[in-house]
């Protein structure tokens, strides 16, 4: 399995790379988009042990009324509409039928919106253990419904998302090989956007990919308000 291969690679000595001055994430106001190669971006994440004590999904209110409360669609439906490869039919209550989506985790084409989950790129339990447990409820709600950053939420097959559960990249990676670098880039972008931490195994795994097959991948993120 890919995770076993990564663990084998992680046993190798990794030579730290000096970060060029031009590659540092310059300070700026929330909303200003920053770009860093994955190999540098991962090192901007603070390293800390996780603590998931006290976590429940109910502490992250979702799905809320979405970006446009007047459209009658909640966040889940708005993401499905935004990511549709072929637009679905929308009824008066924002019920969606037909349409077509591509689940990038497993490269599956889906025509039934009920077969899709809206995945939090960094799962809620992982976010809680990485810093969100200290946030006020309103910030956790903003995180759980974040449509202002393309990396935060993704429409993917329910079976794949539920197989992932709340595991980080040290324990789970998308089954589609072509999804690897995108997934890691979006994971890192989300952690940087929300000021979340990462544990040692998580960082080490991402570094292996960042120094190898994903060495050309660029992470784009904007700090959350």
Phi and psi in degrees as GROMACS dihedral restraints (atoms count N, CA, C in turn):
[ dihedral_restraints ]
;  ai    aj    ak    al  type     phi  dphi    fc
    3     4     5     6     1   -62.1    20    10
    4     5     6     7     1   -33.6    20    10
    6     7     8     9     1   -64.7    20    10
    7     8     9    10     1   -37.5    20    10
    9    10    11    12     1   -65.5    20    10
   10    11    12    13     1   -38.1    20    10
   12    13    14    15     1   -63.6    20    10
   13    14    15    16     1   -39.9    20    10
   15    16    17    18     1   -65.2    20    10
   16    17    18    19     1   -41.0    20    10
   18    19    20    21     1   -62.2    20    10
   19    20    21    22     1   -37.1    20    10
   21    22    23    24     1   -64.8    20    10
   22    23    24    25     1   -42.5    20    10
   24    25    26    27     1   -66.0    20    10
   25    26    27    28     1   -35.7    20    10
   27    28    29    30     1   -65.5    20    10
   28    29    30    31     1   -20.0    20    10
   30    31    32    33     1   -73.0    20    10
   31    32    33    34     1   -16.1    20    10
   33    34    35    36     1   -71.4    20    10
   34    35    36    37     1   154.7    20    10
   36    37    38    39     1   -76.0    20    10
   37    38    39    40     1   123.6    20    10
   39    40    41    42     1   -96.9    20    10
   40    41    42    43     1   129.3    20    10
   42    43    44    45     1   -87.6    20    10
   43    44    45    46     1   118.6    20    10
   45    46    47    48     1   -59.5    20    10
   46    47    48    49     1   140.6    20    10
   48    49    50    51     1  -100.7    20    10
   49    50    51    52     1   135.1    20    10
   51    52    53    54     1   -72.4    20    10
   52    53    54    55     1   137.7    20    10
   54    55    56    57     1   -90.5    20    10
   55    56    57    58     1   115.2    20    10
   57    58    59    60     1   -59.5    20    10
   58    59    60    61     1   148.8    20    10
   60    61    62    63     1   -56.5    20    10
   61    62    63    64     1   -35.3    20    10
   63    64    65    66     1   -71.1    20    10
   64    65    66    67     1   -14.9    20    10
   66    67    68    69     1   -96.9    20    10
   67    68    69    70     1    -6.5    20    10
   69    70    71    72     1   -65.6    20    10
   70    71    72    73     1   145.2    20    10
   72    73    74    75     1   -75.3    20    10
   73    74    75    76     1   103.6    20    10
   75    76    77    78     1   -69.2    20    10
   76    77    78    79     1   144.1    20    10
   78    79    80    81     1   -59.8    20    10
   79    80    81    82     1   148.4    20    10
   81    82    83    84     1  -171.8    20    10
   82    83    84    85     1   171.3    20    10
   84    85    86    87     1   -72.4    20    10
   85    86    87    88     1   151.2    20    10
   87    88    89    90     1   -53.1    20    10
   88    89    90    91     1   140.6    20    10
   90    91    92    93     1    99.2    20    10
   91    92    93    94     1   -18.8    20    10
   93    94    95    96     1   -77.8    20    10
   94    95    96    97     1   120.2    20    10
   96    97    98    99     1   -74.6    20    10
   97    98    99   100     1   134.8    20    10
   99   100   101   102     1  -120.1    20    10
  100   101   102   103     1   150.6    20    10
  102   103   104   105     1  -131.8    20    10
  103   104   105   106     1   131.8    20    10
  105   106   107   108     1  -143.1    20    10
  106   107   108   109     1   142.5    20    10
  108   109   110   111     1   -57.7    20    10
  109   110   111   112     1   144.1    20    10
  111   112   113   114     1   -53.5    20    10
  112   113   114   115     1   -38.9    20    10
  114   115   116   117     1   -61.9    20    10
  115   116   117   118     1   -28.5    20    10
  117   118   119   120     1   -91.8    20    10
  118   119   120   121     1   -37.6    20    10
  120   121   122   123     1   -60.3    20    10
  121   122   123   124     1   -40.2    20    10
  123   124   125   126     1   -61.3    20    10
  124   125   126   127     1   -30.3    20    10
  126   127   128   129     1   -79.9    20    10
  127   128   129   130     1    -2.8    20    10
  129   130   131   132     1   -86.4    20    10
  130   131   132   133     1   -10.2    20    10
  132   133   134   135     1   -83.1    20    10
  133   134   135   136     1   126.3    20    10
  135   136   137   138     1   -63.7    20    10
  136   137   138   139     1   140.3    20    10
  138   139   140   141     1   -96.4    20    10
  139   140   141   142     1   128.2    20    10
  141   142   143   144     1  -158.1    20    10
  142   143   144   145     1   153.3    20    10
  144   145   146   147     1   -72.1    20    10
  145   146   147   148     1   146.6    20    10
  147   148   149   150     1   -83.2    20    10
  148   149   150   151     1   151.1    20    10
  150   151   152   153     1  -140.5    20    10
  151   152   153   154     1   111.3    20    10
  153   154   155   156     1   -99.6    20    10
  154   155   156   157     1    10.5    20    10
  156   157   158   159     1   -57.2    20    10
  157   158   159   160     1   132.7    20    10
  159   160   161   162     1    87.0    20    10
  160   161   162   163     1    -1.1    20    10
  162   163   164   165     1   -73.8    20    10
  163   164   165   166     1   136.4    20    10
  165   166   167   168     1  -143.9    20    10
  166   167   168   169     1   150.4    20    10
  168   169   170   171     1   -61.3    20    10
  169   170   171   172     1   -29.2    20    10
  171   172   173   174     1   -65.0    20    10
  172   173   174   175     1   -15.0    20    10
  174   175   176   177     1   -80.2    20    10
  175   176   177   178     1    -3.7    20    10
  177   178   179   180     1  -119.3    20    10
  178   179   180   181     1    97.9    20    10
  180   181   182   183     1   -66.6    20    10
  181   182   183   184     1   120.3    20    10
  183   184   185   186     1  -158.1    20    10
  184   185   186   187     1   150.9    20    10
  186   187   188   189     1   -91.4    20    10
  187   188   189   190     1   141.7    20    10
  189   190   191   192     1   -96.8    20    10
  190   191   192   193     1  -163.9    20    10
  192   193   194   195     1   -73.1    20    10
  193   194   195   196     1    -2.7    20    10
  195   196   197   198     1    80.0    20    10
  196   197   198   199     1  -167.4    20    10
  198   199   200   201     1   -70.3    20    10
  199   200   201   202     1   -30.7    20    10
  201   202   203   204     1  -125.5    20    10
  202   203   204   205     1    91.5    20    10
  204   205   206   207     1   -58.3    20    10
  205   206   207   208     1   -19.8    20    10
  207   208   209   210     1   -82.7    20    10
  208   209   210   211     1   -10.9    20    10
  210   211   212   213     1   -85.5    20    10
  211   212   213   214     1    -4.7    20    10
  213   214   215   216     1    75.8    20    10
  214   215   216   217     1     5.2    20    10
  216   217   218   219     1  -109.3    20    10
  217   218   219   220     1   137.2    20    10
  219   220   221   222     1   -84.6    20    10
  220   221   222   223     1  -179.7    20    10
  222   223   224   225     1   -56.9    20    10
  223   224   225   226     1   -45.0    20    10
  225   226   227   228     1   -55.2    20    10
  226   227   228   229     1   -49.4    20    10
  228   229   230   231     1   -66.7    20    10
  229   230   231   232     1   -37.5    20    10
  231   232   233   234     1   -65.0    20    10
  232   233   234   235     1   -38.1    20    10
  234   235   236   237     1   -67.1    20    10
  235   236   237   238     1   -41.8    20    10
  237   238   239   240     1   -60.2    20    10
  238   239   240   241     1   -41.8    20    10
  240   241   242   243     1   -65.3    20    10
  241   242   243   244     1   -41.1    20    10
  243   244   245   246     1   -68.9    20    10
  244   245   246   247     1   -32.5    20    10
  246   247   248   249     1   -99.1    20    10
  247   248   249   250     1    -0.1    20    10
  249   250   251   252     1   -64.6    20    10
  250   251   252   253     1   131.0    20    10
  252   253   254   255     1   -76.0    20    10
  253   254   255   256     1   -31.6    20    10
  255   256   257   258     1  -131.4    20    10
  256   257   258   259     1   119.4    20    10
  258   259   260   261     1   -59.4    20    10
  259   260   261   262     1   134.9    20    10
  261   262   263   264     1   -78.5    20    10
  262   263   264   265     1   167.4    20    10
  264   265   266   267     1   -80.1    20    10
  265   266   267   268     1   134.8    20    10
  267   268   269   270     1  -116.1    20    10
  268   269   270   271     1   122.6    20    10
  270   271   272   273     1   -89.5    20    10
  271   272   273   274     1  -177.6    20    10
  273   274   275   276     1   -62.8    20    10
  274   275   276   277     1   -28.3    20    10
  276   277   278   279     1   -97.0    20    10
  277   278   279   280     1    16.8    20    10
  279   280   281   282     1    66.7    20    10
  280   281   282   283     1    26.9    20    10
  282   283   284   285     1   -73.4    20    10
  283   284   285   286     1   136.0    20    10
  285   286   287   288     1  -109.8    20    10
  286   287   288   289     1   133.8    20    10
  288   289   290   291     1  -134.8    20    10
  289   290   291   292     1   156.4    20    10
  291   292   293   294     1    60.1    20    10
  292   293   294   295     1  -145.3    20    10
  294   295   296   297     1    80.7    20    10
  295   296   297   298     1   176.7    20    10
  297   298   299   300     1  -150.9    20    10
  298   299   300   301     1   139.0    20    10
  300   301   302   303     1  -134.3    20    10
  301   302   303   304     1   155.1    20    10
  303   304   305   306     1  -114.7    20    10
  304   305   306   307     1   116.6    20    10
  306   307   308   309     1   -81.0    20    10
  307   308   309   310     1   108.3    20    10
  309   310   311   312     1   -73.7    20    10
  310   311   312   313     1   -21.4    20    10
  312   313   314   315     1   -58.9    20    10
  313   314   315   316     1   -39.9    20    10
  315   316   317   318     1  -126.6    20    10
  316   317   318   319     1     6.0    20    10
  318   319   320   321     1    56.3    20    10
  319   320   321   322     1    41.5    20    10
  321   322   323   324     1  -103.3    20    10
  322   323   324   325     1   136.3    20    10
  324   325   326   327     1   -85.8    20    10
  325   326   327   328     1   134.3    20    10
  327   328   329   330     1  -128.9    20    10
  328   329   330   331     1   133.6    20    10
  330   331   332   333     1  -113.4    20    10
  331   332   333   334     1    -8.3    20    10
  333   334   335   336     1  -108.9    20    10
  334   335   336   337     1   110.6    20    10
  336   337   338   339     1   -59.6    20    10
  337   338   339   340     1   -24.1    20    10
  339   340   341   342     1   -67.9    20    10
  340   341   342   343     1   -17.8    20    10
  342   343   344   345     1   -86.6    20    10
  343   344   345   346     1     2.5    20    10
  345   346   347   348     1  -109.5    20    10
  346   347   348   349     1   143.4    20    10
  348   349   350   351     1  -104.6    20    10
  349   350   351   352     1   153.4    20    10
  351   352   353   354     1   -96.1    20    10
  352   353   354   355     1   104.6    20    10
  354   355   356   357     1   -82.6    20    10
  355   356   357   358     1   134.0    20    10
  357   358   359   360     1   -78.7    20    10
  358   359   360   361     1   119.8    20    10
  360   361   362   363     1   -52.1    20    10
  361   362   363   364     1   -49.0    20    10
  363   364   365   366     1   -99.4    20    10
  364   365   366   367     1   109.5    20    10
  366   367   368   369     1   -55.8    20    10
  367   368   369   370     1   156.5    20    10
  369   370   371   372     1   -59.5    20    10
  370   371   372   373     1   -42.1    20    10
  372   373   374   375     1   -64.5    20    10
  373   374   375   376     1   -38.8    20    10
  375   376   377   378     1   -65.5    20    10
  376   377   378   379     1   -42.3    20    10
  378   379   380   381     1   -62.6    20    10
  379   380   381   382     1   -43.2    20    10
  381   382   383   384     1   -56.1    20    10
  382   383   384   385     1   -49.1    20    10
  384   385   386   387     1   -71.8    20    10
  385   386   387   388     1   -13.6    20    10
  387   388   389   390     1  -104.2    20    10
  388   389   390   391     1    11.3    20    10
  390   391   392   393     1   137.2    20    10
  391   392   393   394     1   -26.2    20    10
  393   394   395   396     1   -69.1    20    10
  394   395   396   397     1   -16.9    20    10
  396   397   398   399     1   -63.0    20    10
  397   398   399   400     1   -18.4    20    10
  399   400   401   402     1   -97.7    20    10
  400   401   402   403     1    -0.3    20    10
  402   403   404   405     1   -82.7    20    10
  403   404   405   406     1   157.5    20    10
  405   406   407   408     1   -72.1    20    10
  406   407   408   409     1   158.4    20    10
  408   409   410   411     1   -54.0    20    10
  409   410   411   412     1   -37.9    20    10
  411   412   413   414     1   -63.7    20    10
  412   413   414   415     1   -35.9    20    10
  414   415   416   417     1   -72.6    20    10
  415   416   417   418     1   -36.5    20    10
  417   418   419   420     1   -65.0    20    10
  418   419   420   421     1   -37.5    20    10
  420   421   422   423     1   -64.2    20    10
  421   422   423   424     1   -42.6    20    10
  423   424   425   426     1   -60.9    20    10
  424   425   426   427     1   -40.5    20    10
  426   427   428   429     1   -63.1    20    10
  427   428   429   430     1   -47.0    20    10
  429   430   431   432     1   -68.0    20    10
  430   431   432   433     1   -19.0    20    10
  432   433   434   435     1  -120.3    20    10
  433   434   435   436     1    25.9    20    10
  435   436   437   438     1   -73.4    20    10
  436   437   438   439     1    99.4    20    10
  438   439   440   441     1  -100.9    20    10
  439   440   441   442     1     2.0    20    10
  441   442   443   444     1   -83.3    20    10
  442   443   444   445     1    -7.9    20    10
  444   445   446   447     1  -128.0    20    10
  445   446   447   448     1   121.2    20    10
  447   448   449   450     1   -57.5    20    10
  448   449   450   451     1   -25.8    20    10
  450   451   452   453     1   -75.9    20    10
  451   452   453   454     1   -17.6    20    10
  453   454   455   456     1   -74.0    20    10
  454   455   456   457     1   -38.0    20    10
  456   457   458   459     1  -131.1    20    10
  457   458   459   460     1   147.6    20    10
  459   460   461   462     1  -147.6    20    10
  460   461   462   463     1   138.2    20    10
  462   463   464   465     1   -83.1    20    10
  463   464   465   466     1   114.6    20    10
  465   466   467   468     1  -137.5    20    10
  466   467   468   469     1   163.8    20    10
  468   469   470   471     1   -60.2    20    10
  469   470   471   472     1   138.4    20    10
  471   472   473   474     1   -60.8    20    10
  472   473   474   475     1   -39.0    20    10
  474   475   476   477     1   -64.2    20    10
  475   476   477   478     1   -37.7    20    10
  477   478   479   480     1   -73.5    20    10
  478   479   480   481     1   -42.2    20    10
  480   481   482   483     1   -62.9    20    10
  481   482   483   484     1   -38.7    20    10
  483   484   485   486     1   -76.1    20    10
  484   485   486   487     1   -26.2    20    10
  486   487   488   489     1   -68.0    20    10
  487   488   489   490     1   -38.9    20    10
  489   490   491   492     1   -63.4    20    10
  490   491   492   493     1   -42.1    20    10
  492   493   494   495     1    58.4    20    10
  493   494   495   496     1  -126.7    20    10
  495   496   497   498     1  -112.0    20    10
  496   497   498   499     1    25.9    20    10
  498   499   500   501     1   -81.2    20    10
  499   500   501   502     1   149.5    20    10
  501   502   503   504     1   -94.0    20    10
  502   503   504   505     1   177.3    20    10
  504   505   506   507     1   -62.5    20    10
  505   506   507   508     1   -16.2    20    10
  507   508   509   510     1   -70.5    20    10
  508   509   510   511     1   -21.2    20    10
  510   511   512   513     1  -117.9    20    10
  511   512   513   514     1   -15.6    20    10
  513   514   515   516     1  -153.9    20    10
  514   515   516   517     1   139.1    20    10
  516   517   518   519     1  -134.7    20    10
  517   518   519   520     1   154.2    20    10
  519   520   521   522     1   -57.0    20    10
  520   521   522   523     1   142.6    20    10
  522   523   524   525     1   -68.4    20    10
  523   524   525   526     1   -23.7    20    10
  525   526   527   528     1   -80.8    20    10
  526   527   528   529     1   117.4    20    10
  528   529   530   531     1   -54.8    20    10
  529   530   531   532     1   -34.1    20    10
  531   532   533   534     1   -70.6    20    10
  532   533   534   535     1    -9.4    20    10
  534   535   536   537     1   -90.5    20    10
  535   536   537   538     1   -11.4    20    10
  537   538   539   540     1   -55.3    20    10
  538   539   540   541     1   -56.7    20    10
  540   541   542   543     1   -68.9    20    10
  541   542   543   544     1   -38.9    20    10
  543   544   545   546     1   -60.4    20    10
  544   545   546   547     1   -46.7    20    10
  546   547   548   549     1   -61.3    20    10
  547   548   549   550     1   -46.9    20    10
  549   550   551   552     1   -65.6    20    10
  550   551   552   553     1   -39.9    20    10
  552   553   554   555     1   -62.6    20    10
  553   554   555   556     1   -40.9    20    10
  555   556   557   558     1   -73.3    20    10
  556   557   558   559     1   -33.1    20    10
  558   559   560   561     1   -61.3    20    10
  559   560   561   562     1   -50.4    20    10
  561   562   563   564     1   -64.3    20    10
  562   563   564   565     1   -42.0    20    10
  564   565   566   567     1   -59.1    20    10
  565   566   567   568     1   -41.3    20    10
  567   568   569   570     1   -67.8    20    10
  568   569   570   571     1   -41.8    20    10
  570   571   572   573     1   -64.3    20    10
  571   572   573   574     1   -40.0    20    10
  573   574   575   576     1   -71.2    20    10
  574   575   576   577     1   -39.5    20    10
  576   577   578   579     1   -58.3    20    10
  577   578   579   580     1   -40.7    20    10
  579   580   581   582     1  -103.3    20    10
  580   581   582   583     1     6.4    20    10
  582   583   584   585     1    65.7    20    10
  583   584   585   586     1    34.7    20    10
  585   586   587   588     1   -87.7    20    10
  586   587   588   589     1   158.9    20    10
  588   589   590   591     1   -95.9    20    10
  589   590   591   592     1   176.9    20    10
  591   592   593   594     1  -141.7    20    10
  592   593   594   595     1   148.9    20    10
  594   595   596   597     1   -87.0    20    10
  595   596   597   598     1   173.6    20    10
  597   598   599   600     1   -63.6    20    10
  598   599   600   601     1   -44.3    20    10
  600   601   602   603     1   -62.7    20    10
  601   602   603   604     1   -40.9    20    10
  603   604   605   606     1   -61.2    20    10
  604   605   606   607     1   -49.7    20    10
  606   607   608   609     1   -61.9    20    10
  607   608   609   610     1   -45.3    20    10
  609   610   611   612     1   -61.9    20    10
  610   611   612   613     1   -40.5    20    10
  612   613   614   615     1   -63.1    20    10
  613   614   615   616     1   -47.1    20    10
  615   616   617   618     1   -64.9    20    10
  616   617   618   619     1   -37.9    20    10
  618   619   620   621     1   -61.0    20    10
  619   620   621   622     1   -38.8    20    10
  621   622   623   624     1   -60.8    20    10
  622   623   624   625     1   -48.1    20    10
  624   625   626   627     1   -66.6    20    10
  625   626   627   628     1   -39.1    20    10
  627   628   629   630     1   -64.3    20    10
  628   629   630   631     1   -32.3    20    10
  630   631   632   633     1   -86.2    20    10
  631   632   633   634     1   -10.0    20    10
  633   634   635   636     1  -115.9    20    10
  634   635   636   637     1  -111.3    20    10
  636   637   638   639     1   -64.9    20    10
  637   638   639   640     1   -19.1    20    10
  639   640   641   642     1  -107.4    20    10
  640   641   642   643     1    23.0    20    10
  642   643   644   645     1   -67.0    20    10
  643   644   645   646     1   -19.4    20    10
  645   646   647   648     1   -95.4    20    10
  646   647   648   649     1    -2.8    20    10
  648   649   650   651     1   -75.8    20    10
  649   650   651   652     1   134.9    20    10
  651   652   653   654     1  -109.7    20    10
  652   653   654   655     1   133.6    20    10
  654   655   656   657     1   -96.5    20    10
  655   656   657   658     1   129.2    20    10
  657   658   659   660     1  -114.9    20    10
  658   659   660   661     1   130.3    20    10
  660   661   662   663     1  -152.9    20    10
  661   662   663   664     1   156.4    20    10
  663   664   665   666     1  -128.2    20    10
  664   665   666   667     1   124.7    20    10
  666   667   668   669     1   -54.5    20    10
  667   668   669   670     1   136.0    20    10
  669   670   671   672     1   -68.3    20    10
  670   671   672   673     1   151.2    20    10
